[in-house]
Amino acid sequence: MDESRDSVVDVRVQRFTELAPEVAYRLWALRQAVFVVEQDCPYLDLDGRDLEPGTWHVWCADAAGEPVATLRVLDDGDVCRVGRVATARESRGRGLAAAMVREVVERWGERDIVLDAQAHLVDWYAALGFVVDGRGFLEDGIPHVPMRRVAAPAATT
């Protein structure tokens, strides 16, 4: 299945203080399952940035309300930074990640949005309006590429 296809997806956007404790726990467990276990990248996922007042958690739930995809949006001053994009293995190919990124663009598109894409996902992010914005680098042994989506011009009335 093509994950970028259009589908009806319930995308939720909340600050840390708005997350139910069980939801927060499951979002962090999902990130660990994908990054630490599946991608074999032992790193400290809980870096303190999830708690910042300018951070937003974007996530999708299955029919039972369990988180199956997540990302976070950080306020990095003049830009929004997208990171920790993860979808549970059994939920991939349903367009969840694309729906979350489109939600980010809709909500924060008046600012530049930056991210560090895993290199094999550059074309996928490009289809969502991001362009390569610097030299590639290795993070936790995985090639990454900095990307940027330039702010949409302000609407004039």
N, C-alpha and C positions, 0 to 999 in steps of 0.2 A: 504494500500500500504506500501511496505517496503521502508523507506526513504534512505536506504543504497544502493539501486539498482542503476546500471549504467544507466545514461541517458545523453542526450545532454543538457548541462546547460551552459549558458553564465555567467561565473564568472568574476567579475570585481575587480581589485585591484588598489586602489588609496590612496595617502596621502591626508590629510585634504585639503591642498592647491589646490589639483587637483579636488576635488569634486565641482560640480556645487552647488550653494546655495540651490536650490530646492531639489536636491538629498540629501544633508547633512540634511536638515530639515526633509525629509521623513525617512531617516535612524534613526534619533533620535526619531521621532514619532513612528516608528515601535518598537524600543527598549522599549519605554514607554508603548505602547499597550500590549506588551508581559509581561514585568517584573513588571511594576507598576500597570497596570490595571488587566490583566488576572491572574497573579500570586500574586496579592495583596501585593506587596512589595514596600511600599513607601520609596524610597531612592533617593539620588542625583545622577542620571545617568550621568549628565554632570560634571565629576570630574576633568576636565582639561587635562586628558591623551589623549583625542582624538586629541588635538592640538600639541602634542609633535612631533618633527621632525622624530623620529624613529617609529612612529605609522603608521600602514597601515589599511585601511578599505577595507574589502572584502565583496562583496555583489552581489546579483542576482536580476535581474529585470524581470518583467512580459513582455508580448508582447507589452505593451504600454510604456515600459521603466520605470515603477514605481518599486521602491525597494520592494521586497517581502521577502528577507532574508539577514541577515547581521552578521558579526562578526568583531572583531578588533584584531589586532596583535600588542602587545606592545614589545618594546625593553627593556628588564629587565636585561641588562648587558650580562651575560654569557648564558642567555636563552631567548627565545621568549615566550611571554605569550599570549595565546588565551583567549578571553573573550567576553562577550556581544553577545553570539551566540543566534540569534533569527530568527524565521521564522513566517511569518504571518499565522494565523490559517488556512485561506483558501488555502494556498500554501503548507501546510505540506503533507508529504508522497510522494513528488516528487523527493527526493534525493538532495535537495538544500543544506542542512546543510552538508551532506557528501561530496558533490562536493566542497564546500568552505573549509572544513577541508583538503581534499586531495590537494587542491591548496596550502594551507599553508604548508603542508608537502613537496610538490614539490619545493616550493620557498625557504623555510627556514629549510629544513630537515638536513642541515649540522650542525645545532645547536640543542641542546635539546629544545623541545617544551613542555611547561607546561600549565596546565589549572586546574581550580577547577570545576569539573563536578557535576551537580546535581546527587545525589546518584542513582536515577532511570535510569540514562544514562551511568553508568559505563560500562556495557557490550557493549553498542553502541560505545563508545569511544575505548574500548578494540579492537573491530573489525577493528578500524582504526589505530591500533598500539600503543595505549597508555596503560600504566600499572599504577596501584595504587601506589602512592608515598608518603604515609603518612596516618595519622589518619583522619577519617572523622570529620566534624565540622558542626555547624549550621551557616548559613548566612541568615539573614532576615527570620528566622524561617524555612528555607528549608535545609535539610541535603545535604551536599556537600562532595566530596572526591577529594583530590589533586591527579592529574595524570600527567604522564610524558611520552613523546616519546623520547627515547634516539637518539642522533644524528646518522645519517647514516655515516658509515666509509667513509673517503675521497677516491675518486677513484684514483687508481694509473695507471700511463701510462707506 
